[in-house]
Amino acid sequence: MNYLVSKEKLLNDRPLQRSVSRPWDDGGVEERVSRRDRLREQLRRDIKRSARKILTEQGPSALTLSAIAREVEVTAPALYRYYAGLPDIVRGLAEDLVSELVETMQAAVERHPSDDLAGRLWAATYAFREWANANVVEFRMLFGPPTPAAGPAQTELTEDWMLRLAGVWGPLVFEAWRKRDFPVRDENRMPKDLLEQMSHYREVIGRPELPAGVIKVFLDCWRQIYGAVCLEVFGHMGPAITDHEPLFRTMVNELLMRLGFSEHECRYATVAP
């Protein structure tokens, strides 16, 4: 019997043995419970890793419960002991991918000193693009059209990555506004429907104190970054553009200047570590 099947049986087929009226056995019971929990969590991770392997090697259409079960070496019905179904597995995998992306972006930001705000913005933006190009299939699952495997989880996935990515890039933009005081649109001059949307967004990300104009600048910048990366990763520019780097670099410089940074600061940001 293979290792994972044995682990599955250990977690689900055998009753947990408990001793009674023997205080010296309490530690043994606790250890068995702890070991069972560790093994269960390990199998949950194995399931998500297998799902990612199938996704990247065979594509989203191959991502089925049967395929994952074969990869993990358990029966398909056994997967329901760890996840509610395929959308639940996809949701768990997507959460891991978003965490991986956010950690990559945050690590890139932290390589720059706290007073190098232009460098930190540059680093976060380029880290997003580099991760997308290095993980094209995963990027498509997170940011592309809904997949059948995701089911109703797609809406939750979108909300999750929106909030978590905003948690990396947003504070840098908001700090730039506080320090650079870049121009923003007066709320009193905004169309009512636009103001309502900006107000709703700042509530969703937990920054109700920010002017709606700052939120609009942030979203304008993010839409350009996201759009440029999607065009590159999804190949929507066709053969007309053979190298996306000059366009992307120019766009990032222009965005930084919109946020109040000088051309010199933008040039320095491109060569900072």
Disulfide bonds with the S-S distance in Angstrom:
none
